[in-house]
Structure formats: C-alpha cells, structure tokens
Amino acid sequence: MKEKTEILELNAPSMQAKIYIGAGILKERLPSLTAGRKCFVVTDTNVYALYRPFFDEYFKDAGLFVLPAGEENKNFQSLYAILSAMAEAGVLRTSRLFAIGGGVVGDIGGLAAALYMRGISCVQVPTTLLAQVDSGVGGKTAVDLGGVKNIVGAFYQPEEVVVDTEFLKTLPLREIKCGMGEIVKYAALDGKFFKTLSENTDELSSLEFLQSLIADSIRLKAGVVERDEKESGERKCLNVGHTTSHAIELTHGFSHGEGVLYGMLLETHIAIQAGVCEKEYGGKLIKIIRAAIEVEPKSAPDFKNIKADAAKAKADKKNTRGDKITLSVAKKQNEWTTLTLDFDFYANALERAVKELSL
C-alpha cells in the first residue's frame, strides 16, 4: 500500500511554506516546482552517487553543484563556490534553488538562496532522517567559521519542503541513528513523544518505527517556528542538548545527531545537579537517551580532556556572555527552561556528569 501523503503548512511571520510528506512525493511535486523556471540544484557527493539517474532525468536543464559530503565542507569556501556556480549558470532572481541532501546541504544551500540577488526561491528536499524530522524545516541556514558551528547564517524560509521518505531506504545505519538524536530531543519537550519513546525503547533501531514519527516531529517543530521564527523565546527549546553537542561534534568528530544524544545526556545530568530538572523525570529521560545511544552502530566520545570540551562549548553562538554557558534543558514533562551557568560551574558539572554516567 502506498504511503499516504500528508501536507502541512508552516505560517512563519516572514513566509508561508507548505510541507509535503510521503513516499515518492518529490517526483509528484517537481513538474509544478520546475515549470517555467531556471533551476539550480545543490546536493552532495553521497546523494549524487546514489541518485545520479534521478538528477539526470529531472534536472537535466538545471545548474548543478555537488558539494563534497561532510560537515567540514560547510564553510565560506564552499559557499563562495556555490554562489559562483549560480552566477555562471545564469541563475536569475526568478530562479529556484533546490537543496537536496542532509543537514549540511540544507544549511549551505539555503544560505546561498538567501544571499543570491538578496534572496531567490528555495525548496528544501531533506534526504536524511535527521534533516526530515528537524533541520529541513524552520528556515535556519548557516555555515561554520573558526571551528564554531553555524556561526554565520540567516533565517530564510523555503517556499516548500518536500519530505520524500523514499530517500530513507538508502541511508546507512549511522545516519538512521543520527536522526534518532533529534527525535529523542522532542521527547524532552513533548509529553506525547516522551510516552511513545519510553514505551518503545526496544523499537529505536527500527526505521519503520522512526519513520512513523516524522510527521509528528515536523508538526511540533513547525508550531514552534510559527510562534517564534527568529528564536527570541520559545524556539530556544529546540536547542536542548545542542550547546554541549556542538562541542562534542567539533572536538570528537561526531555527527550532529550522535552529538545531540550525548549533549542531551550530559546536559540533563547537569540540570539535575543544578536542581532545575526534576530528578525522577530526568532519570527517565536519561534512560531513553541511553537506549538510543546503545543502538548500533555504537560510538562514544573520548572524554580525556573535559576542559577542552567545555572551552569549545563556551564559543557556541547561544552564549551571550563570554564567562557564561547557556543551556536549554528539560525541566519536567512538557516543560523546558534555559539554564545559564558560570563557566567554571559548567566545566566542573560536565566533568562530574561524565564520571557519574560512566562515559
């Protein structure tokens, strides 16, 4: 039986966008999205290698930029190369950019669309589980600079997001686990997700189970973005686990989703230490996170230099003062808060968390 297509609407203050979710939905949407327009595609080497016949058939007349896969390529040099290729391809203000790939492609492709001629139409086509449940929706675009993730970017909403679940069939196991990181994040924010995951920890390795959570994940995030597009308040909740996560990613070479799992684990422990997160609830959340971490393929950061990890977290863009660390943490079921700590307290609490969690 063909998977039912769902259509959601994101009514952000700066732009309205439709989000299409379903198996094979991209091929259905492309005729109307490409008709009468000069199009340009940004993808990466992994996606292009897997789907080259698709690109040859559906984008044979479009400009194309294939980015080397990997977070290390989300930088100014790559952004400049994309913009130069757009100019050489004759991209116009009436053109449309398609960002077809995971979070890196979505971030840098979206930023290129925001910058070129002060903004052209953009369609996000997230191909990884992580991008489909999180980064492909919401309009955050960015590149990394100076060893700090996403420090240069813009809020730029796509006109459409096409979440085609057919792409998930070719994902390696590690990418499926990465997507789990953001799904578990929603359990820290929403009681329904918390209940579903706590009752199904043995299903966390099942792509079918995780795929069943995509639409609800998008609904949750889209609702937050509608109420707080520019992250002045509520949208900060989506940063749960992300301050420490970014440090783990950059110092230990972890993917974003893996970093989020460990970031949530450590920050929940710190929030319990600080008396902010209810101990019983925090303990249950930690059990969910640990269950996700245990899913294959397993990997663990080497926390031999906690001070260096803490120092990297200090540079995160969410911090508003150089001597403070700001975390978004779960407080109790259906409730979160921001927690601002002195750097020394954070560094010591991080060290204690690593020890007590036996990491």
N, C-alpha and C positions, 0 to 999 in steps of 0.2 A: 504494500500500500504506500502510495506517495505521501511523503511528509506534508502536513498541512502548512500552508504559507500564512505567516502572521504579519500584519502591518501595524506598526506602532508610529506614533507621532511625537516628535520632540519639539516643544514650543519654547525654545530659548528666546530670551529678550532680543538678541541680535539676528536671529534667523529661525525659520521653521524648517524642520527636516523630517522626512519620512524614513523609517527604518523597516526594511523588508527582511524577514527571517524565513528560511526554508531551504530544502534540498533542491538544487538546480535553479534557484531563483535568479542568479546572475544572468544566465542566458535569456531568461524571460524579460529582464529589465533592460538589457543592453540595446535593443533596437530603438527604444524611445529615448534612452540616455545619450546615444551617439548620433542620432539623426540630425543632419544639417549642421554639425559642429566639427571644428578641428579639435581632435582629442589628443591627449598626451598621457602616457602611462608610466608610472613609477612602480617598479617591482624589485625583487632581489634575486640573486643567483639561485637560491634554493627553489623558489616558486617558479622561476622561469624554466629551470631544468625539468621540473615535473610537468609543467603545463604549456610548454612551447607550442604545441599544435593549437591549443586554445587561443593563445596570443596571435598566432599566425592567421587564424580564421576570423577572429572577431575584432582584431585591432591592426589589420594589415595596412591600413592607411593612416594609422596614428603614429605620432612620435613615441619613442620608447627609450627609457633609461633603466638599465639593470644595475642596481646597487649591489656591491659585494655584501653578502649576508654577514650580520653580526653587529652588536651594539657599538663596537669600536669604529664603525663606519658612519655613525650618526654624528657627523661633525660639520664644521664650516666648509671644509674642502669638498665634501660630498654635496652639500647644499649648493655651493657655487657651481659645481659640475652639472647638477640638475638644472639650475636656472640657465646656465649657458646652453645646455642642450635644448631647453624650451625655446630660447631665442632663436637658435639655429634652425629649429623645426618650424619656425614661423607661428608659434602659439600666439593667439590674439586675446583680447580682453573677453571676447565672446566664446573662447575655447573652454574645454572642460578637462580637468586633470583627474585621472583615476589612480588612487593609491591602492595597489593590490598586493597585500602581504601582511606580515605580522606587525607588531607594535613599532618597530624601527621604521618600516616603510610608511606606516600611517603617520608617525610623528614628523618625519622629514618631508614626506610628500605633501602633507597638509600645510607645513610651513612654507614650502615652495609655492603652493597655490595662494597662500595668504600674501606673499611678497610680490609675486609676479604681476606687474601692472597694477599694483596695490590691491590685488585680490581677484582671482578668477574662480569660476565654479569648480567645486571639488566633490568627488564621490569617493567615499571610503569603502573599500572592499576588504574587510579583515579576514585573513585566511587561517589564523591560529585560534585555538580555544581562548587563550588569554585576550587576544585582540577582539574576539567576538563578544566576550562577556564584559569587557571593560574598555580597553584603550581605543577601540574603534568608534566608540560613542562618547560624545561630550565636547569635542572641539578643541582639545588641548593639542598643540603642535609644538615641537621643540627639537633642538639639537643639544649635544653635550659640549662643554667647554671647560678646559683646565681641570679635567678629572672630576667634574661635577655634573651629574645627570640633569638634563632638561633645563639648564640654567638660562638658555636663550630661546625664546619662543613667543607664541601668540595664541590667544583664544580665537579660533576661526572655525565656525561651524560648517560642516559639509552640507551640501544641498540634499544629499541622500546617503544612507548607509545600507549596503547590501550584504547581509549576513547569510552567506551560502554555506550550509553545513556539509555540502559535498566535499569541500576542501579538507575537512577534518579526517577524512578517510586515509589521507596520505601523511598524516602527522606522525613523527616518531614519538615513542613513549615519553621522552623527556619533555617534549612540547605539550603533551597532554597534561603532564604533571605541572608544568608551568601555569597552565590555565587554571588549575585547581587552586593555586595561590590566591587569585583574585576571587574565586567563588567562595573560598573559606573566609575571605575578608568580609563578604556580605553576611556571613553567619554572625560576625561580630557586631553587625549593625541592625540586623533584622531578625525578629523572633521566629518568623516562619522558616527562614534559611537555617537558623540555629537548630530548630527542631528537626528539620529534614536531614541535616548532616549528622547530628548527634544520633539519630536513629538509623543512619545508613553508612556508618564509617567503614563497613565491610564492602561498600559499593564504590568507594572512592577511586578504585582502579578501573572502573567500568566507563568507557567512553559513552555508552548509551545512557547511563545514569547522568553523567556530567552534561551531556548534550541536552537532556531534558530540563536542565536548569538555565539554559541560555536565555530564553525569553523573559523569565522572571528576573534574571540578573540585569538584563537591559532595562526592564521596566523600573527596577529600583534605581539604577543609575540615572536614567532619563528623568525621573521625577526629581532627583536631587539637582540635576543640571538646570532643569526648568526653574526651580526655586532660587538657585544661586549659581548662575552661569560662570561668574568671574571669581569664584572661590573667596568670597568675602566673609562667609559664615558657614552654612550647613555643608557646602561641598568639601570642606576640610575633613569631613568624616571619611571621605574616600581615601584619605592618606593613612588610615590605620595600618600600622606596621611599616610604613614606607620610609620613615626617616632612617631607621637602622637598616632597613632593606637596601637602600641606595648605597650605604657604606659597605655592606656585605657584597653587593654586586661588583663594586669597583675595586675592592681590595682582595676579593677571593675568586673573581671570575665567574660568579654565579649568574644565571639568567634572572630576569626580573621576577618571574613567578616563584622560583626557588627562593630568591632573596626575600620576597614578601612573606613566605611561610616562616622563615627563620626570624625575620623582623617582627612579625606578629607574636611569635613565641616569646621572644626576648622582651618586647615592649609590654606584653600582657603581664609577664612576671614582674617587670619594673613597676607597672601600675598597681599591682597588688602590694608590692613593697611600699609604695608611696601612699597606700591607704585610699587610693582612688577607685580601683576596681574591686568589686565585691569578691571576696576570697572564694566562695563556693562557685559562683558563676565563672570567675576567671579560671578556676581549676577545670571546669567542664569545657571551657573554650580551649584551654591548653590541650585537653585530650583529643579534641577534634583536629587541632593543628598537628599534634604528634602523629595521629593516624594518617594524615595527608603526607607528612614527611616520610613516613615508613613505606609509602607506595614506591614501587620500582620505577625508574632506577634511583637508588638511594645515593645521596651525596651529602657531605657535611663540611661546613667551613672549618678551617684550621684556626681556632681561636688562640693562637700562641701570643699574639700581640693585641690585646684588647684595647690598649690605649690608642693604638694606631687606628683601630676601627672607630673608636669614639671620636677621634680627631677628624676623621673623614665625615662622620655624621654632622659634625659642627659646621661644615661647609654647605650643608643642604640648604636649598633655597627657602624652605619653610621656616627657617630660623630668622627671627627679626633682630636679634642681638648676638654679638659675637661670643658672649660669655654664657649664653643660654641655649638649651636644646628644647625644641618644641615637638611634642609627640601628639598624634591623635590616637586615643585609646578607648577600648570598650570600658564602660563603667558598670553597667548591669544589662540585663536583657533589654533590647530595644533602646538603649541609651549609651551615648558616647560623650566624650569630652576632649578638650585639648589640655595637655599637661605640659607646663613649662618648667624646666628644671635647671638648676645651676649645672654648668658643665661638669664640675668635679663630682656632684651627686650622680649625674647620669653615668659618668665613666665608672664610678665605683659600683653603682647598681647593675650596670651591664656586666661587669666582672663577676659580681655575685650571682647574677642570673645564669651566666654560662656555667659556673661551678655547680649551682644547685639543680640545674636542669641536665647536668652531666653531658654537656656538649663538648 
